[in-house]
Amino acid sequence: MTTSTSSSRRFPIHIVVFLAPAVIVYTLFMIYPLLDSLRVSFYTPDNTGAISWVGLSNYVTLFTDPNWSKGFWNAFSNNIILFVIHMLVQNPIGLLLAALLSLPTLRGRHIYRTAMFLPTMMSVVIIGFVWTLILNPLWGIAETLLDIIGMVDYFQPWLGQESTALVTISLISVWQFVGIPMMLIYAALLNIPEDLTEAAIVDGANHWQVFWRIKLPLILPTLGIVSILTFVANFNAFDLIYAVKGGLAGPNFATDIMGTYFYRVLFGFQLQMGSNGMGATVAAMMFLIILTGVIIFFFAIQRRLLRHSF
């Protein structure tokens, strides 16, 4: 009896074996760099190159020195705009496409699903280069396409104007990554028991009523996860802006976001010198912004959404 009890309470070594590689990789490539960045943000090199402890001086400089704070707040506000556009355009389109793909009467859904998810698997560099060529006012085909449909008067060099550059790149990002929320929502819709929808149809509900009154409330937790993933991805964004507009994120920093601002501060660009201390400070602020958003979501929003799960 004692032997069987002790064996049943034996420590699950197999769990440690399976989790150890993931924990080691995550610690080496995520936790350690993050903690080291926080450490470096409290130091700064002097004129001789010696690194000295400065405490919160780098953070004070970032928020009070106009040479640093202007760029930081500009990048932060642009990141907010980028996130809002993805929330208002990408996620509703993903929801609509997922709802259409889940219709039982839709033919060729596998072809449509693959075609709409294909841009997500393409390189961001290729996407940026192709769209730069398409929207180029000299040799791009965008003006020709608008001329065919009689809307050539609306054509502008959207990537070259401060007022439209960020919105244009945001829409390019939406076009590329709309497949991710579409697939997540589509999987959630397929997970809804057919008994619920069939009972509603028997009671006289049409497809719109079934979606609005039954399916949508049940996938609210998934929509919440899609929203927080969108938030984290947008505040970690860098590659598309850099591929299209370079490190300066022009014109006149109109497309500058936290990722590109961090890149210039840390590594320097053209006449701007790089700074390890200030770069680590910007990285720490990016982490705190993302962490704050995630905490607010999980403790204030996700708990309420989970009430609709099944």
Secondary structure, 3 states (H helix, E strand, C coil): CHHHHHHHCCCCHHHHHHHHHHHHHHHHHHHHHHHHHHHHCCEEECCCCCEEECCCHHHHHHHHCHHHHHHHHHHHHHHHHHHHHHHHHHHHHHHHHHHHHCCCCCCCHHHHHHHHHHHHHCCHHHHHHHHHHHHCCCCCCHHHHHHHCCCHHHCCCHHHCCCCHHHHHHHHHHHHHCHHHHHHHHHHHHCCCHHHHHHHHHCCCCHHHHHHHHHHHHCHHHHHHHHHHHHHHHHCCCHHHHHHHCCCCCCCCCCCCHHHHHHHHHHCECCECCCHHHHHHHHHHHHHHHHHHHHHHHHHHHHHHHHHCC
